[in-house]
């Protein structure tokens, strides 16, 4: 296993930072064990939710051997973790594109193998991140003094990457019995780093954010980005060691691909935008899709939005989809806080057949009122938003991974400073609003979508124009890049 913490793209890391990284790894190993000598067996099983629509198979680790062989010609691994919903959603986009291009996507969630050190380490850090996200929405002081600086400058530093690289050595054993020549797409940096440490031969590291941060480096992989805006920041490692001028990334290590979007959304983009504008022209209820992320934050903002829309929903000027993911408690809290919400809502709870049927019928059919969605299964919780997106008119979301999706977007206040650059990019290419940093501006934007045509129709037309330039082809391009590495 080659050390990746002492030198990053030719830039030497201080002895102090290296010592800290080594100490971090030892701490995790003491707490969760070091299974570097373990011989974990792997097997493939059809993904219960994603196999039928997208041909996805799960890679199970430490559950014995299975009967389904790896397809070493057409197989491609999508390596991910659950940290919020974003990395799962990007993984679904990669799987969708791979399936559309004729490949077999293998889903490898490094946070789903409870007997391994890998999952224990990731789970502990995920719990901390989720807690920080929620706390940042409750405490302005915590957000200003700690959470924003950490997400904006802390994760930006090379020293942070040095620590992550050392910790990722503990994650490598889960790849031991996977054929090394199957391409890997990491939709979080840890699966990419672990794959490199494990000797996987063809690794693509799909960077999710639009703010260049050393956090996302997995040296030895090919890094992909969704926007031209962040290209130079990554190439020159801008600000990643304070004011120092650093040695740049090699050109072949960084590739612009465009946005990571599901095949189903890209293929139907023009028809869906035309349907949105037709509903607007005919005075049909404007459909808002409100989606809560995997950290479960922003509940108070949800409450303000729903209260504002309720009169217009009753007048059939607006309709509302609310996806609370796998957080049923969020819906229960909203019903307690908002008088009459429960009485006028149709719930689609934990019934995947019903959710699919509603999403399909809404594309061409009529929608009124409020429709709430909750699913205990994580795949259903995440993919529900993707299914609803085609029939939604406006996606209401914080500017995270959903900032890149081809649907008109109203951006809520960010959670973490790095997210603001998603809204900036979306506003620049014309498919989303500026970030609304408080409730009054959020409600103002809701009213603008409802009461005028220019803003909404302009976004729909620009989304179609963006597609013509390939902006939304990123998932296809990442898959082609990964398979192309194998075929060189």
ABEGO torsion letter per residue (X at the ends): XBBAAABBGGBBBBAAAAAAAAAAAAAAAAAAEBAAABBBBBBBBBBAAAAAAAGBBBBBBGAEBBABBBBAAABBBBBBBBBEAAAAAAAAAAAAAAAAAGBBBBBBBAAABAABAAAAAAAAAAAAAAAAAAAAAABAAAAAAAAAAAAAAAAABAAAAAAAAAAAAAAAAAAAABBAABBBBBABAAAAAAAAAAGBABBBBBBABABBBAAABBBGBBBBBABAAAAAAAAAGBGABEABBBBBBBAAABBBAEBBBBAAAAAAAAAAAAAAAAAAAAGBBBBBBBBBBAAGBGAAAAAAAAAAAAAAAAAGABBBBBBAEABAAAAAAAAAABBGAAAABBBBBGBAAAAAAAAAAAAABBBBEBBBBBBABAAAAAAAAAAAAAABABBBBBBBAAAABBBBBBBBBBBEAAAAAAAAAAAAAGABBBBBABAAAAAAAAAAAAABAAAAAAAAAAAAAAAAAGAAAAAAAAAAAAAAAAAX
